[in-house]
Amino acid sequence: MIQRIGKGLTAMLLITLLSACSLPIAGPSRQLVERAIVQQLRETQAELNQQLRLNGQPTDLAINHVVVAAQTPMVIEDLKSFQVRGTYSLTTKLPTRQVTQPKNPFEVYLQRQKEGKTWRLARRSLDENGEPIWLTQQIQP
């Protein structure tokens, strides 16, 4: 009788462990998404400044009212990732005034690292042969 109970408990434990391995990974937090949006905005602004040959300081950007509409799991370079879409409000502080733009759409790609402790911002690009590749970088705190 005790052996049957022991076998039953072992089987239940094994089933629990196996099913836990197949659970989907948790998606990125809202705070992480906000940081990724800000980082992507700053990089885009820096690229535009460089292309336009502007020497001005980066504009002070603040985002709020982030609404995540969809988090789609995917794989980027063999690591679990998410495509995250939604909207946010952007406040830009200019020298003479402050401008707020509500409900700006966003799309960011977030790649979870192997150990599961950190995330990277991923961007699609083209290599020297015109082939699509992913460029990733650590999300700044």
Secondary structure, DSSP 4 states (H G I P E B T S, - for coil): -HHHHHHHHHHHHHHHHHHHHTSPPPPPPHHHHHHHHHHHHHHHHHHHHHHTT--PPPPEEEEEEEEEEEEEEEEETTEEEEEEEEEEEEEEE-SS-EEEEEEEEEEEEEEE-TTSS-EEEEEEEE-TTS-EEEEEEEPP-
